[in-house]
Amino acid sequence: MRHLYDPQALKKPTNLSINSDLLRRAKELDINISAALEKALAETVKQKERDKWLAENQASIEAYNQQVEEHGSFGDSVRSF
């Protein structure tokens, strides 16, 4: 499986500002804040990378869709269903 980032990279201390009530509640529930942040941040990065890829490839996607609309898909001539 290809990772979005290097999970073996060294940890870097970082200062963050977090809603104090949210932080208190997370600590009360024994939530690993660093792990939760990494998971949420990885999902956000993944979504932004997806959005960026779609934007960069929009013209090609539209051209392909137009080609399929006009001429059918590549496998249309060989499939039996």
Backbone as CSV, one residue per row, in Angstrom:
resi,resn,N_x,N_y,N_z,CA_x,CA_y,CA_z,C_x,C_y,C_z
1,MET,0.838,-1.184,0.000,0.000,0.000,0.000,0.882,1.246,0.000
2,ARG,0.576,2.177,-0.854,1.333,3.422,-0.938,0.788,4.403,0.093
3,HIS,1.686,4.930,0.903,1.278,5.896,1.917,1.294,7.308,1.342
4,LEU,0.435,8.126,1.875,0.341,9.521,1.499,1.554,10.296,2.016
5,TYR,2.141,9.775,3.081,3.301,10.406,3.710,4.154,9.296,4.315
6,ASP,5.329,9.628,4.779,6.239,8.640,5.364,5.865,8.403,6.821
7,PRO,5.218,7.286,7.138,4.815,7.038,8.522,5.998,6.793,9.454
8,GLN,7.169,6.565,8.893,8.370,6.337,9.699,9.163,7.618,9.955
9,ALA,8.725,8.730,9.385,9.443,9.999,9.568,9.443,10.382,11.048
10,LEU,10.472,11.097,11.432,10.584,11.532,12.817,9.426,12.449,13.197
11,LYS,9.057,12.399,14.461,8.029,13.295,14.988,8.646,14.671,15.205
12,LYS,7.887,15.704,14.977,8.367,17.070,15.151,7.458,17.780,16.142
13,PRO,8.028,18.290,17.223,7.202,19.049,18.174,6.618,20.283,17.488
14,THR,5.339,20.549,17.758,4.646,21.656,17.119,3.718,22.325,18.125
15,ASN,3.668,23.626,18.083,2.734,24.365,18.935,1.421,24.540,18.182
16,LEU,0.317,24.246,18.859,-1.003,24.370,18.256,-1.921,25.131,19.184
17,SER,-2.906,25.741,18.617,-3.968,26.352,19.407,-5.224,25.520,19.204
18,ILE,-5.777,25.018,20.296,-6.940,24.140,20.247,-7.991,24.680,21.203
19,ASN,-9.239,24.570,20.830,-10.326,24.959,21.701,-10.135,24.286,23.057
20,SER,-10.110,25.073,24.121,-9.780,24.549,25.452,-10.797,23.525,25.947
21,ASP,-12.070,23.726,25.640,-13.077,22.767,26.089,-12.936,21.448,25.340
22,LEU,-12.671,21.524,24.052,-12.466,20.318,23.254,-11.244,19.554,23.760
23,LEU,-10.175,20.267,24.060,-8.968,19.641,24.576,-9.235,18.959,25.918
24,ARG,-9.951,19.638,26.794,-10.282,19.071,28.107,-11.079,17.784,27.947
25,ARG,-12.082,17.818,27.084,-12.924,16.636,26.891,-12.133,15.487,26.282
26,ALA,-11.249,15.795,25.349,-10.421,14.750,24.740,-9.522,14.098,25.789
27,LYS,-8.929,14.912,26.646,-8.074,14.370,27.707,-8.880,13.520,28.681
28,GLU,-10.089,13.953,29.016,-10.956,13.177,29.910,-11.273,11.802,29.325
29,LEU,-11.330,11.729,28.023,-11.643,10.470,27.337,-10.390,9.688,26.958
30,ASP,-9.247,10.124,27.438,-7.950,9.474,27.156,-7.681,9.331,25.658
31,ILE,-8.049,10.360,24.914,-7.779,10.364,23.477,-6.324,10.776,23.266
32,ASN,-5.608,10.005,22.472,-4.248,10.346,22.105,-4.347,11.499,21.100
33,ILE,-4.094,12.692,21.572,-4.307,13.891,20.755,-3.385,13.909,19.540
34,SER,-2.138,13.517,19.715,-1.205,13.494,18.582,-1.675,12.519,17.511
35,ALA,-2.103,11.322,17.923,-2.561,10.319,16.956,-3.838,10.780,16.270
36,ALA,-4.753,11.378,17.047,-6.003,11.864,16.469,-5.737,12.978,15.463
37,LEU,-4.821,13.875,15.797,-4.482,14.961,14.880,-3.846,14.412,13.609
38,GLU,-2.905,13.465,13.760,-2.259,12.894,12.577,-3.285,12.234,11.660
39,LYS,-4.224,11.503,12.244,-5.248,10.830,11.440,-6.112,11.856,10.702
40,ALA,-6.573,12.872,11.420,-7.409,13.903,10.799,-6.630,14.692,9.751
41,LEU,-5.382,15.009,10.052,-4.564,15.764,9.113,-4.268,14.942,7.863
42,ALA,-4.021,13.647,8.028,-3.786,12.773,6.873,-5.019,12.734,5.977
43,GLU,-6.208,12.666,6.573,-7.439,12.670,5.785,-7.619,13.998,5.048
44,THR,-7.297,15.097,5.717,-7.416,16.409,5.088,-6.430,16.537,3.933
45,VAL,-5.194,16.091,4.137,-4.185,16.139,3.074,-4.627,15.257,1.908
46,LYS,-5.139,14.065,2.207,-5.603,13.157,1.159,-6.704,13.815,0.322
47,GLN,-7.654,14.463,0.971,-8.747,15.123,0.257,-8.235,16.288,-0.588
48,LYS,-7.322,17.078,-0.025,-6.761,18.212,-0.776,-5.958,17.727,-1.983
49,GLU,-5.190,16.625,-1.801,-4.432,16.051,-2.922,-5.385,15.551,-3.999
50,ARG,-6.493,14.929,-3.591,-7.505,14.451,-4.540,-8.098,15.627,-5.302
51,ASP,-8.481,16.675,-4.582,-9.054,17.857,-5.225,-8.067,18.497,-6.200
52,LYS,-6.807,18.555,-5.793,-5.760,19.132,-6.648,-5.600,18.299,-7.920
53,TRP,-5.562,16.957,-7.770,-5.411,16.080,-8.920,-6.585,16.248,-9.876
54,LEU,-7.797,16.278,-9.319,-8.975,16.449,-10.168,-8.936,17.771,-10.919
55,ALA,-8.531,18.831,-10.247,-8.446,20.138,-10.905,-7.396,20.129,-12.014
56,GLU,-6.249,19.510,-11.736,-5.166,19.473,-12.722,-5.517,18.599,-13.921
57,ASN,-6.389,17.637,-13.736,-6.710,16.685,-14.794,-8.120,16.853,-15.357
58,GLN,-8.781,17.929,-14.986,-10.165,18.142,-15.418,-10.316,18.150,-16.932
59,ALA,-9.413,18.807,-17.620,-9.508,18.881,-19.083,-9.377,17.487,-19.700
60,SER,-8.460,16.689,-19.198,-8.287,15.331,-19.730,-9.494,14.457,-19.428
61,ILE,-10.047,14.592,-18.234,-11.234,13.825,-17.862,-12.400,14.188,-18.771
62,GLU,-12.590,15.473,-19.008,-13.669,15.918,-19.894,-13.457,15.427,-21.324
63,ALA,-12.207,15.463,-21.792,-11.909,14.989,-23.149,-12.182,13.490,-23.257
64,TYR,-11.796,12.728,-22.236,-12.058,11.286,-22.244,-13.560,11.012,-22.238
65,ASN,-14.280,11.702,-21.377,-15.732,11.509,-21.310,-16.397,11.850,-22.643
66,GLN,-15.932,12.885,-23.295,-16.461,13.259,-24.614,-16.169,12.160,-25.637
67,GLN,-14.948,11.618,-25.586,-14.552,10.528,-26.491,-15.456,9.312,-26.293
68,VAL,-15.713,8.959,-25.036,-16.576,7.807,-24.740,-18.000,8.083,-25.201
69,GLU,-18.465,9.293,-24.993,-19.822,9.649,-25.412,-19.984,9.531,-26.925
70,GLU,-18.960,9.953,-27.659,-19.033,9.940,-29.122,-18.752,8.567,-29.726
71,HIS,-17.804,7.812,-29.116,-17.324,6.573,-29.743,-17.477,5.325,-28.873
72,GLY,-17.984,5.466,-27.675,-18.081,4.336,-26.767,-16.762,4.107,-26.047
73,SER,-16.769,3.154,-25.118,-15.539,2.882,-24.372,-14.667,1.886,-25.102
74,PHE,-13.437,1.782,-24.674,-12.448,0.935,-25.326,-12.914,-0.521,-25.453
75,GLY,-13.550,-1.058,-24.422,-13.914,-2.459,-24.428,-15.269,-2.774,-25.012
76,ASP,-15.995,-1.790,-25.476,-17.336,-2.023,-26.004,-17.353,-3.074,-27.123
77,SER,-16.340,-3.088,-27.941,-16.353,-4.002,-29.101,-16.025,-5.432,-28.720
78,VAL,-15.495,-5.682,-27.542,-15.099,-7.046,-27.183,-15.912,-7.665,-26.053
79,ARG,-16.698,-6.882,-25.350,-17.457,-7.484,-24.264,-18.741,-8.127,-24.800
80,SER,-19.225,-9.109,-24.031,-20.377,-9.872,-24.505,-21.645,-9.578,-23.701
81,PHE,-21.649,-8.554,-22.895,-22.853,-8.245,-22.112,-23.375,-6.879,-22.449
